[in-house]
């Protein structure tokens, strides 16, 4: 009773660490009623407040602070407060000297993978203004600088993002719907595709859907923080449309982010899950499976930050521009910090899985090569020629010979109709053509 009167929750002698104050429990009770926070998430929050890294006593110095800079807080550069990915290639940080002259077989080690996407859940209603609600440091971390970004968007009035890919019929729909009453219809963002770190100055508001003008600026804003000598593979779910005329559009950007796109250092791809919604031609041209050096990168890593940030969409929807920008910057900081401290265990797990998978893949490749020994030299020559820019024909674009599925289905249906006209009774309710179609569908699902 004395412990209860003193405000402490009684714990056992075997587990004294379960002791908690009534204030702590009352806070959880309030969060449970208002925001439906689970006990697991609340406990995890307390752990984070005690030790954000989980591996050592808490560092009392503020992350990203400017207190000891001789020029003060206003000397903070764009994107300087963002937590950078420690394992993506960065010359002068984690790359050896003379890395740019590495032999051909080792150049994949120095490729930077980027992923772009947009999230339409992070809307903001047309309330308040930048004058009434300025951000505390917009542009210092993950959000782009407001003034040049907004000024550029005002100059772009004639871009037409029409889709020539039949698998992207929703592109125009996304650009025209659900924008009334909103100052921002979502955000566009870029992350490193392999480790999912949000990039410095890599997040910008959208006004009327996923316009190229917004994504061009965000893309260029990210690249100014990256070494231009690095080769880059850029993943985007509508890249087959977006990268057309990209070089010309980038030259029209404001001086802060303007740059020349050297195509020899870039490769544009579609994430592995999204590519199934594209046409056959897109799947052959932009598949990560067909890019040398990409390994098992799927390009879908940017979807995971969206899953995390979705929980704050409701609380930021009615915020002013400054409060919303600060809240999103804080969320991305927490996301990158969590990724930072979790990288050792993540990379170790991936290494263990890769070792097992590598043995299987090498054995399968060895057997296939032996079986096709007479064709391998010709295939390899075609691929090398194509990758080096000498071949005009894509070797992965297979020529289909014989009947198509539609033609086979039509032939079987005609045979069934002839048998029915001749009075031949059907053995089963499902005919041969429908049975084969259902079997193929079942095979695809599995």
C-alpha distance (Angstrom), angle and dihedral (degrees) to the residues before:
residue distance angle dihedral
X1 . . .
X2 3.80 . .
X3 3.81 89.7 .
X4 3.80 90.9 49.4
X5 3.81 92.2 49.3
X6 3.79 89.2 49.1
X7 3.76 89.2 56.5
X8 3.82 100.1 -106.4
X9 3.75 127.0 127.8
X10 3.82 110.8 -126.0
X11 3.81 114.3 -111.0
X12 3.76 132.9 -173.8
X13 3.77 125.0 -97.9
X14 3.79 89.4 -120.7
X15 3.85 93.7 52.1
X16 3.80 108.6 28.1
X17 3.82 90.2 158.6
X18 3.81 89.3 75.4
X19 3.80 89.1 73.9
X20 3.81 112.6 119.4
X21 3.79 134.3 172.8
X22 3.76 122.6 -115.3
X23 3.81 87.5 -116.5
X24 3.78 89.2 59.5
X25 3.80 91.9 49.1
X26 3.81 93.0 44.6
X27 3.81 89.7 52.7
X28 3.78 90.5 53.2
X29 3.80 91.0 47.3
X30 3.83 90.8 53.5
X31 3.81 92.2 47.2
X32 3.77 90.2 48.5
X33 3.79 92.1 54.2
X34 3.81 98.1 43.3
X35 3.82 106.1 30.7
X36 3.84 101.0 17.1
X37 3.81 92.1 -124.0
X38 3.80 112.8 178.7
X39 3.79 122.0 -129.1
X40 3.80 88.5 -116.1
X41 3.82 93.0 56.4
X42 3.80 92.2 43.7
X43 3.80 91.4 52.0
X44 3.80 89.3 47.9
X45 3.82 89.1 52.4
X46 3.79 91.0 53.4
X47 3.80 89.5 49.9
X48 3.79 90.5 51.0
X49 3.82 91.9 49.5
X50 3.80 90.0 50.4
X51 3.82 97.0 45.0
X52 3.79 119.6 -1.5
X53 3.80 94.4 -168.0
X54 3.77 100.1 45.5
X55 3.80 91.4 -145.8
X56 3.82 105.8 74.8
X57 3.83 142.6 11.9
X58 3.79 111.8 -64.2
X59 3.80 116.9 -82.5
X60 3.80 107.3 -123.0
X61 3.79 92.5 -156.4
X62 3.81 113.5 96.0
X63 3.80 113.4 -109.9
X64 3.78 110.0 -118.4
X65 3.82 92.0 7.2
X66 3.82 123.8 158.1
X67 3.79 99.8 -161.6
X68 3.83 95.8 116.6
X69 3.80 99.1 41.5
X70 3.83 107.7 116.5
X71 3.81 90.6 -141.2
X72 3.79 94.8 51.0
X73 3.78 133.2 -132.7
X74 3.81 95.2 -44.6
X75 3.79 90.5 64.9
X76 3.81 89.0 68.5
X77 3.80 108.5 124.9
X78 3.79 125.6 -138.7
X79 3.79 111.2 -76.0
X80 3.80 92.5 0.7
X81 3.81 94.4 126.7
X82 3.80 93.3 54.2
X83 3.79 117.7 108.2
X84 3.80 105.8 -121.5
X85 3.78 125.7 -144.8
X86 3.82 106.5 -99.8
X87 3.81 96.7 -154.5
X88 3.81 104.2 44.5
X89 3.82 110.0 99.8
X90 3.81 113.1 -84.3
X91 3.82 119.1 168.0
X92 3.77 111.6 -128.3
X93 3.80 91.6 20.9
X94 3.81 111.9 57.2
X95 3.83 105.8 -7.1
X96 3.80 126.9 91.3
X97 3.78 122.0 -115.7
X98 3.78 116.3 -84.9
X99 3.81 90.5 19.5
X100 3.80 91.8 146.9
X101 3.83 89.7 65.7
X102 3.80 94.7 53.8
X103 3.81 116.3 138.5
X104 3.79 118.5 -93.5
X105 3.82 94.4 -102.1
X106 3.83 91.9 55.9
X107 3.80 100.7 44.5
X108 3.81 92.6 93.9
X109 3.82 87.2 71.8
X110 3.80 89.8 68.4
X111 3.79 99.8 49.2
X112 3.80 119.5 116.3
X113 3.81 116.5 -146.5
X114 3.80 117.3 -150.4
X115 3.81 128.8 -176.3
X116 3.81 125.6 -160.3
X117 3.78 128.3 -167.2
X118 3.80 144.1 141.8
X119 3.80 131.6 -122.7
X120 3.80 118.5 -152.9
X121 3.81 95.3 -170.9
X122 3.81 92.8 75.5
X123 3.79 95.6 76.5
X124 3.79 125.3 154.9
X125 3.77 123.3 -154.8
X126 3.77 121.6 -128.3
X127 3.81 95.3 -95.1
X128 3.81 133.3 129.6
X129 3.82 121.0 -8.2
X130 3.78 141.6 -116.8
X131 3.80 89.2 -99.8
X132 3.81 92.5 55.9
X133 3.81 95.8 35.9
X134 3.82 112.9 26.6
X135 3.78 120.5 177.3
X136 3.80 120.0 -107.0
X137 3.78 92.7 -127.4
X138 3.78 111.4 -12.3
X139 3.79 108.6 179.3
X140 3.79 95.7 25.4
X141 3.81 94.5 93.9
X142 3.81 128.5 9.6
X143 3.82 107.0 -28.3
X144 3.80 117.3 83.4
X145 3.80 119.3 -112.5
X146 3.78 107.6 -85.6
X147 3.80 103.4 -141.1
X148 3.83 102.4 54.8
X149 3.81 92.1 36.4
X150 3.80 93.6 52.7
X151 3.80 92.6 43.0
X152 3.80 91.3 53.3
X153 3.79 92.7 50.5
X154 3.80 90.7 52.9
X155 3.81 89.7 58.8
X156 3.82 94.9 53.8
X157 3.78 111.2 79.5
X158 3.81 105.7 135.7
X159 3.81 106.7 55.0
X160 3.80 113.6 126.7
X161 3.80 113.8 -161.8
X162 3.79 95.7 -166.3
X163 3.79 114.8 162.7
X164 3.79 122.5 -129.5
X165 3.79 91.0 -179.2
X166 3.81 110.7 91.0
X167 3.78 90.0 -150.5
X168 3.81 91.3 64.1
X169 3.78 101.0 59.7
X170 3.82 89.8 133.8
X171 3.82 92.7 63.2
X172 3.80 96.2 87.3
X173 3.82 90.3 39.1
X174 3.80 91.0 57.8
X175 3.80 90.9 49.8
X176 3.79 95.7 56.5
X177 3.83 110.2 31.7
X178 3.80 133.4 79.9
X179 3.81 97.8 12.9
X180 3.82 100.7 112.5
X181 3.80 112.8 110.5
X182 3.81 93.8 11.4
X183 3.77 127.9 109.1
X184 3.82 88.7 -165.8
X185 3.79 124.4 24.5
X186 3.79 92.9 -167.1
X187 3.79 140.4 -53.9
X188 3.78 136.2 -83.4
X189 3.78 117.8 -142.5
X190 3.79 145.6 176.7
X191 3.81 128.9 -147.6
X192 3.77 135.6 173.1
X193 3.79 99.8 -92.1
X194 3.80 97.2 -140.2
X195 3.80 101.0 46.4
X196 3.82 101.8 20.5
X197 3.80 98.4 -129.9
X198 3.80 112.4 159.3
X199 3.79 107.1 -120.1
X200 3.83 124.8 -120.2
X201 3.81 109.9 -93.2
X202 3.79 86.3 0.3
X203 3.83 100.9 128.5
X204 3.79 126.0 77.3
X205 3.80 136.7 166.5
X206 3.80 122.0 -106.1
X207 3.80 122.9 -140.7
X208 3.79 107.4 -172.6
X209 3.77 106.9 10.9
X210 3.79 129.1 -70.9
X211 3.80 98.6 -23.6
X212 3.78 119.2 177.8
X213 3.82 90.2 -128.0
X214 3.81 90.7 63.4
X215 3.77 96.3 43.5
X216 3.82 92.8 44.8
X217 3.79 90.9 56.3
X218 3.81 94.1 45.0
X219 3.81 90.7 48.5
X220 3.80 92.5 50.1
X221 3.80 91.3 44.4
X222 3.80 89.6 57.4
X223 3.80 94.3 47.2
X224 3.82 94.2 56.5
X225 3.83 87.6 69.3
X226 3.82 93.6 50.3
X227 3.79 129.3 78.2
X228 3.83 108.2 -99.3
X229 3.81 91.1 -143.4
X230 3.81 93.1 65.5
X231 3.78 119.4 99.4
X232 3.78 110.4 -122.8
X233 3.80 134.0 -159.0
X234 3.81 110.3 -158.8
X235 3.80 119.4 -158.0
X236 3.81 120.5 -161.8
X237 3.79 129.0 154.1
X238 3.82 93.1 -130.5
X239 3.80 96.7 33.7
X240 3.81 92.2 126.9
X241 3.83 87.7 68.6
X242 3.79 101.4 28.4
X243 3.78 100.1 55.7
X244 3.81 93.3 54.2
X245 3.81 107.1 106.5
X246 3.81 88.3 -1.6
X247 3.82 91.9 134.6
X248 3.80 91.9 56.5
X249 3.81 93.4 45.8
X250 3.80 93.5 50.2
X251 3.80 90.8 57.4
X252 3.82 88.6 60.2
X253 3.81 93.9 57.8
X254 3.84 120.1 108.6
X255 3.83 117.4 -89.0
X256 3.82 92.6 -102.0
X257 3.81 92.4 70.8
X258 3.81 104.6 12.4
X259 3.80 117.1 127.3
X260 3.79 142.3 151.5
X261 3.79 115.9 -103.9
X262 3.81 111.6 -132.8
X263 3.80 102.2 -158.2
X264 3.80 92.9 -161.1
X265 3.82 88.7 67.8
X266 3.82 96.7 46.3
X267 3.78 135.2 69.1
X268 3.81 121.3 -174.6
X269 3.80 120.6 -150.0
X270 3.81 141.9 166.7
X271 3.86 120.0 -122.6
X272 3.78 113.0 -98.7
X273 3.80 97.1 -113.8
X274 3.80 96.4 42.6
X275 3.79 94.2 47.4
X276 3.81 91.2 74.5
X277 3.80 87.8 70.8
X278 3.79 91.6 59.8
X279 3.77 130.9 84.1
X280 3.78 122.0 -88.8
X281 3.81 90.9 -103.4
X282 3.82 91.0 55.9
X283 3.79 92.4 47.4
X284 3.80 90.7 56.3
X285 3.81 95.8 43.8
X286 3.82 102.1 41.5
X287 3.80 106.1 29.9
X288 3.81 117.8 131.0
X289 3.79 87.7 -148.7
X290 3.81 88.5 69.0
X291 3.82 98.9 46.8
X292 3.83 113.3 99.2
X293 3.79 112.2 -124.9
X294 3.80 96.9 18.5
X295 3.80 93.7 108.1
X296 3.79 111.2 -177.0
X297 3.81 95.7 -25.8
X298 3.79 106.8 143.0
X299 3.81 100.1 -173.3
X300 3.81 90.6 -137.2
X301 3.80 95.2 106.5
X302 3.79 92.8 104.4
X303 3.81 90.1 68.1
X304 3.81 90.6 68.7
X305 3.83 96.6 63.0
X306 3.81 87.2 50.7
X307 3.81 89.2 56.8
X308 3.80 90.0 53.2
X309 3.80 97.4 44.9
X310 3.80 95.1 46.5
X311 3.80 91.0 83.6
X312 3.81 92.7 66.1
X313 3.81 95.0 47.4
X314 3.81 93.1 94.6
X315 3.82 94.5 47.6
X316 3.82 94.6 48.7
X317 3.81 97.6 41.7
X318 3.80 93.8 85.2
X319 3.82 96.0 34.9
X320 3.76 126.2 112.7
X321 3.82 117.3 -105.5
X322 3.79 95.1 -99.6
X323 3.79 96.8 46.3
X324 3.80 91.0 46.9
X325 3.81 93.8 48.6
X326 3.80 91.7 49.2
X327 3.81 91.5 47.7
X328 3.81 92.5 50.5
X329 3.81 92.2 46.2
X330 3.80 89.0 52.5
X331 3.81 91.5 49.8
X332 3.81 92.7 49.9
X333 3.83 89.5 48.2
X334 3.78 90.5 53.4
X335 3.82 90.2 46.9
X336 3.82 93.8 50.4
X337 3.80 92.5 43.9
X338 3.81 91.0 52.0
X339 3.80 89.3 49.3
X340 3.80 90.7 47.6
X341 3.80 96.0 55.4
X342 3.82 91.8 40.4
X343 3.81 96.9 52.1
X344 3.84 97.7 92.4
X345 3.80 94.2 57.7
X346 3.82 92.2 38.8
X347 3.79 94.3 52.5
X348 3.80 91.4 44.9
X349 3.81 91.5 53.5
X350 3.78 91.0 47.9
X351 3.80 91.2 49.1
X352 3.81 92.4 51.6
X353 3.81 91.2 49.1
X354 3.81 92.1 45.3
X355 3.80 92.7 53.5
X356 3.79 92.0 55.8
X357 3.79 94.1 42.4
X358 3.81 92.8 45.7
X359 3.79 91.8 58.5
X360 3.81 91.1 51.7
X361 3.79 93.7 46.5
X362 3.80 94.2 47.2
X363 3.79 91.7 50.3
X364 3.81 92.5 48.4
X365 3.80 90.4 46.8
X366 3.81 91.9 49.3
X367 3.80 92.4 52.0
X368 3.81 93.1 45.9
X369 3.81 91.7 48.1
X370 3.79 91.0 51.4
X371 3.80 91.2 49.9
X372 3.81 92.6 49.7
X373 3.81 97.6 35.8
X374 3.80 94.0 134.1
X375 3.84 92.8 53.7
X376 3.81 100.8 39.5
X377 3.84 96.9 84.0
X378 3.80 91.8 52.4
X379 3.82 93.0 45.8
X380 3.80 92.3 48.1
X381 3.80 92.0 49.3
X382 3.81 91.2 51.9
X383 3.81 92.9 49.7
X384 3.82 94.4 45.7
X385 3.78 90.4 48.6
X386 3.81 91.8 49.7
X387 3.83 95.7 45.7
X388 3.81 91.0 48.8
X389 3.79 91.4 53.2
X390 3.78 96.7 -109.2
X391 3.78 99.8 107.3
X392 3.77 122.0 73.2
X393 3.82 95.2 -166.3
X394 3.77 120.7 72.6
X395 3.84 106.2 -125.7
X396 3.80 90.8 -153.6
X397 3.80 91.9 60.2
X398 3.80 99.1 94.8
X399 3.76 119.8 -154.4
X400 3.79 111.1 -128.9
X401 3.78 113.7 -136.7
X402 3.76 124.0 -171.6
X403 3.79 130.3 20.7
X404 3.77 122.5 -18.7
X405 3.81 122.2 -128.6
X406 3.79 90.3 -103.9
X407 3.80 91.8 52.4
X408 3.81 92.3 49.1
X409 3.80 91.1 48.2
X410 3.80 91.0 50.0
X411 3.81 92.1 49.5
X412 3.82 92.5 50.6
X413 3.79 90.8 47.5
X414 3.81 91.1 51.8
X415 3.80 90.4 50.8
X416 3.80 90.4 51.5
X417 3.78 91.0 50.5
X418 3.83 91.1 51.1
X419 3.80 91.4 50.6
X420 3.81 90.8 48.5
X421 3.82 91.1 49.8
X422 3.82 89.9 49.8
X423 3.81 90.6 54.0
X424 3.82 96.5 -110.1
X425 3.83 106.4 156.1
X426 3.81 118.7 -126.8
X427 3.79 115.2 -114.8
X428 3.80 94.6 -155.5
X429 3.78 135.1 23.3
X430 3.81 89.9 -121.1
X431 3.80 113.0 66.3
X432 3.84 125.2 -139.3
X433 3.81 95.0 -101.7
X434 3.82 94.0 51.1
X435 3.80 91.2 43.6
X436 3.81 92.4 54.3
X437 3.80 91.1 46.3
X438 3.81 91.9 51.8
X439 3.79 90.6 46.9
X440 3.82 91.9 53.1
X441 3.80 90.9 48.1
X442 3.79 90.3 50.3
X443 3.80 90.6 50.1
X444 3.82 90.9 52.5
X445 3.81 92.0 50.4
X446 3.78 91.8 52.9
